[in-house]
Amino acid sequence: MQRRRPPRRQKQKESKKEEDDAEVTNIQVNNYQEDDKFYEKWAGPVLIGPFFPAIFAFFVIIAGQLVLATSTGTCGYDLASFVSAMIATSYLFLLIFSWVYFGDTFRLKIEFFSIDMVVLAPFKSMKWIMYYYGIVAFMSFIVGIVGAVTMSMAIFCVTTSPELYTFSLFLVVMYWLGFFIVGTYIFSLFFGGHVAELIKEQMREETLEEVEERLFREKFQVYDREREDRITREQFPLLLQDLGIFVPADEQNQLQDTFDPDNTGFLAYEEVKEWFKSLNAEANKHDKKIGNLSDDDDDEDDK
């Protein structure tokens, strides 16, 4: 009995399945690599970074409630509401901070109604932690702005309610100082590499090729006033004269025909620039060769 060969269509399906499996595997590997880079970059700032803000939030809760309970006098501006808002924001921040380390799964289970659902669960992704911290940061930013504006108008409360005014001023100053420090650090994590590269690029000395190209563009734009990246055939001899390049008249005509094969009457910037770069490259190569021969002659004289 002869074995039946599997149909060609079945082979194609099996081959397609193998290709799909390989593609999925590659995607998973790339995702794992990206996750590794993400965690390596953000694990410290997200998990350890909020430690000092948590200490400050704990202090705001204790000291703020004490000030609200013991402050005397009246103030024409509602500084007490600002302090209360800072206390509420601090509670929310500490709740998220503590849940990162001590969060557990809480289920709501009611057998009579056949209800079994997860009410609270630990953070399973660091991106979710960043998301909730971002919400608290936005809330505190709004409270900080309101506090700063209120403090700017409540200057006379320093005499009518000194305890409340002093503590509110302390909160505003410390909050914006911390906001500036944390914001600068996060900005450096996001854009620090790009800023460093930009500064490095700005401080880097130009190469000979870059200098030549910049000078060529400056000379070219003298005649390209419309910034169309082209000049006329009549302007080409003037450009050569400005660049200090001597080309016989007959060769100029040949060059222009090369740059403008369709006889449009215009010479494109890129075409002329590439010719200029190649001309300079040959000149630099020749100068370097002459310099090496001169060095060899000096060495023989020394011997």
C-alpha positions in Angstrom: 0.0 0.0 0.0 1.3 3.4 -0.9 1.3 6.3 1.6 -0.8 9.2 0.6 1.0 12.4 0.5 -0.6 15.3 2.4 -2.3 17.7 0.1 -0.4 20.7 -1.1 -3.0 23.0 0.6 -2.3 21.3 3.9 1.4 21.9 3.5 0.8 25.5 2.8 -1.3 25.9 5.9 1.3 24.2 8.0 4.0 26.5 6.5 1.8 29.5 7.1 1.3 28.5 10.7 5.0 28.1 11.3 5.6 31.6 9.9 2.9 33.1 12.1 4.3 31.3 15.2 7.8 32.6 14.4 6.5 36.1 13.9 4.6 36.0 17.2 7.8 34.7 18.9 9.8 37.6 17.5 7.1 40.1 18.7 7.2 38.6 22.2 11.0 38.8 22.3 11.0 42.4 21.2 8.3 43.2 23.8 10.4 41.5 26.5 13.4 43.5 25.5 11.4 46.8 25.5 10.0 45.9 29.0 13.4 45.2 30.3 14.7 48.6 29.2 11.5 50.2 30.6 11.9 48.6 34.0 15.6 49.2 34.1 15.0 52.9 33.5 11.9 53.5 35.6 12.0 50.9 38.5 14.1 53.1 40.8 12.3 56.4 40.2 8.8 54.8 40.5 9.4 52.5 43.4 12.1 54.3 45.5 11.7 57.9 44.3 8.4 58.6 46.1 9.9 57.7 49.5 10.9 61.3 50.5 7.6 62.8 49.1 5.8 60.2 51.3 7.6 61.5 54.4 6.6 65.1 53.4 3.0 64.0 52.9 2.9 62.3 56.3 4.3 65.5 57.9 1.6 67.6 56.1 -1.2 65.3 57.4 0.0 65.5 61.0 1.1 69.1 61.1 -1.8 70.3 59.0 -4.4 68.8 61.2 -2.6 70.2 64.3 -2.5 73.7 62.7 -6.2 73.6 61.7 -7.2 72.6 65.2 -5.0 75.2 67.1 -4.9 78.2 64.8 -6.6 81.4 66.1 -7.8 84.5 64.5 -9.5 85.1 61.2 -8.3 85.5 57.7 -10.2 87.1 54.8 -9.0 84.4 52.5 -9.7 80.7 52.9 -6.3 79.4 53.8 -7.9 76.6 55.8 -9.4 75.1 52.7 -6.0 75.1 51.0 -4.4 73.3 53.9 -7.3 70.8 54.0 -6.9 70.2 50.2 -3.2 69.5 50.8 -4.0 67.1 53.5 -6.5 65.3 51.3 -4.0 65.0 48.5 -1.3 63.7 50.9 -3.7 61.0 52.1 -4.4 59.9 48.5 -0.6 59.9 47.7 0.1 57.8 50.9 -2.7 55.4 50.0 -1.1 54.7 46.6 2.4 54.6 48.0 1.5 52.1 50.7 -0.6 50.0 48.2 2.5 49.6 46.0 4.2 47.7 48.8 1.4 46.3 50.9 -1.5 45.9 48.5 -3.5 42.7 48.6 -6.4 41.1 46.9 -9.8 41.8 48.4 -12.8 40.0 47.0 -16.5 40.7 47.4 -18.3 37.4 47.8 -22.1 37.1 48.4 -23.2 33.5 47.9 -26.9 34.3 48.0 -26.6 36.6 45.0 -23.8 34.5 43.4 -21.5 37.4 43.5 -17.8 36.8 43.6 -15.7 39.7 42.3 -12.3 41.3 43.0 -12.8 44.7 44.6 -9.1 45.6 45.1 -6.0 44.0 43.8 -2.2 44.8 43.9 -0.6 46.7 41.1 0.5 44.2 38.5 2.2 46.7 36.2 4.6 49.6 36.9 2.8 51.6 34.2 -0.3 51.6 36.3 1.6 52.8 39.3 2.9 55.7 37.1 -0.6 56.4 35.9 -2.0 56.8 39.5 1.0 58.8 40.6 0.4 61.1 37.6 -3.2 61.6 38.7 -2.1 62.6 42.2 0.6 64.9 40.7 -2.0 66.7 38.6 -4.3 67.1 41.5 -1.5 68.5 43.7 -0.4 70.8 40.9 -3.9 72.4 40.8 -3.9 72.7 44.6 -0.5 74.2 44.5 -1.5 76.8 42.0 -4.6 77.7 44.0 -2.5 77.9 47.2 0.1 80.2 45.5 -2.5 82.6 44.2 -4.3 82.6 47.6 -1.1 83.3 49.4 -0.2 86.2 47.1 -3.5 87.9 48.2 -3.6 86.9 51.9 -0.5 88.9 52.9 -2.4 90.7 55.7 -3.3 87.3 57.3 0.2 87.2 58.7 -1.0 89.5 61.5 -4.6 88.2 61.9 -3.9 84.4 61.7 -0.1 84.0 61.9 -0.1 80.2 62.5 -2.3 79.4 59.6 -0.5 81.9 57.3 3.0 80.7 58.2 2.1 77.0 57.7 0.4 77.8 54.4 3.4 79.7 53.2 5.6 76.8 54.2 3.4 74.4 52.2 3.5 76.5 49.1 7.3 77.0 49.2 8.1 73.4 49.9 5.6 72.1 47.4 6.9 74.2 44.5 10.5 73.5 45.5 9.9 69.7 45.4 7.8 70.0 42.2 10.8 71.8 40.5 13.2 69.1 41.7 11.0 66.1 40.8 10.0 67.8 37.5 13.6 68.4 36.5 14.6 64.8 37.3 11.7 63.4 35.3 12.5 65.7 32.4 16.1 64.4 32.5 14.8 60.8 32.3 12.6 61.6 29.3 14.7 64.0 27.4 18.1 64.1 29.1 19.8 62.0 26.4 18.4 64.1 23.6 19.4 67.3 25.3 23.0 66.0 25.9 23.3 65.0 22.3 22.0 68.4 21.2 24.5 70.2 23.5 27.3 67.9 22.3 26.4 68.6 18.7 26.3 72.3 19.3 29.7 72.3 21.0 31.3 70.0 18.4 33.7 71.6 16.0 32.8 71.6 12.3 34.6 69.2 10.0 36.3 70.4 6.9 33.5 69.0 4.8 30.8 70.8 6.9 32.7 74.1 6.7 33.0 73.8 2.9 29.3 72.9 2.5 28.2 75.9 4.7 30.4 78.3 2.7 29.1 76.9 -0.5 25.4 77.4 0.6 26.1 80.9 1.7 27.6 81.8 -1.7 24.9 79.9 -3.6 22.1 81.7 -1.7 23.5 85.1 -2.8 22.1 84.3 -6.3 19.2 82.1 -5.1 17.3 84.9 -3.5 13.9 83.2 -3.9 15.3 80.2 -2.0 14.3 77.8 -4.8 17.5 75.8 -4.5 18.5 76.7 -8.1 20.3 79.4 -10.1 20.3 80.4 -13.7 23.0 79.4 -16.2 24.1 83.1 -16.4 24.7 83.1 -12.6 27.0 80.0 -12.7 30.2 81.9 -13.8 29.6 84.4 -11.0 29.2 81.7 -8.4 32.5 80.1 -9.6 34.2 83.4 -9.3 32.9 83.9 -5.7 34.1 80.4 -4.8 37.5 81.1 -6.2 37.3 78.3 -8.7 38.7 78.8 -12.2 37.0 76.8 -15.0 37.6 77.5 -18.7 34.6 78.8 -20.6 34.2 75.7 -22.8 34.3 73.4 -19.7 31.7 75.6 -18.0 29.3 75.0 -20.8 29.9 71.2 -20.5 29.3 71.4 -16.7 26.1 73.3 -17.2 24.9 70.7 -19.7 25.7 68.1 -17.1 23.8 69.9 -14.4 20.9 70.8 -16.7 20.5 68.0 -19.2 16.9 69.0 -20.1 18.1 72.6 -20.9 15.7 74.2 -18.5 18.0 77.2 -17.9 18.4 76.4 -14.2 21.1 74.6 -12.2 19.9 72.7 -9.1 21.6 73.2 -5.8 22.2 69.6 -5.1 23.8 68.9 -8.5 26.2 71.8 -8.2 27.0 71.1 -4.5 28.0 67.5 -5.3 30.3 68.6 -8.0 31.8 71.2 -5.6 32.3 68.5 -2.9 34.0 66.1 -5.3 36.3 68.9 -6.6 37.3 69.8 -3.0 37.8 66.1 -2.1 40.3 65.7 -4.9 42.0 68.9 -4.0 42.3 67.9 -0.3 43.6 64.4 -1.3 46.2 66.1 -3.5 47.3 68.4 -0.7 47.5 65.5 1.7 49.7 63.6 -0.7 52.0 66.6 -1.1 52.2 67.0 2.6 53.2 63.3 3.1 56.0 63.7 0.4 57.3 66.8 2.2 57.4 64.9 5.5 59.3 62.1 3.9 61.9 64.5 2.5 62.3 66.1 6.0 62.9 62.7 7.5 65.6 61.9 4.9 67.3 65.2 5.6 67.3 64.4 9.3 69.0 61.1 8.6 
